Amino acid sequence: MTTRLRPLSEAECYARCYGGGNLDVKIVKVPRRPRYDLPVSGEQLRQAFEQRLEKREPEAA
């Protein structure tokens, strides 16, 4: 068993577990895809769904 002379900080523990930064790995930002223009709005979609629910027959208990 190893005896520590001092407690390790969280950063030191992380570095020991996962290693320091590696130059082989690079973080890049991926450009977002443009949004599509949809023929209906969210509110229109919600209303159409509500109408379909109202047309359903009640469930038999």
Secondary structure, DSSP 8 states (H G I E B T S, - for coil): ----SS---HHHHHHHHH-S--TT--------------SS-HHHHHHHHHHHHHHS-----
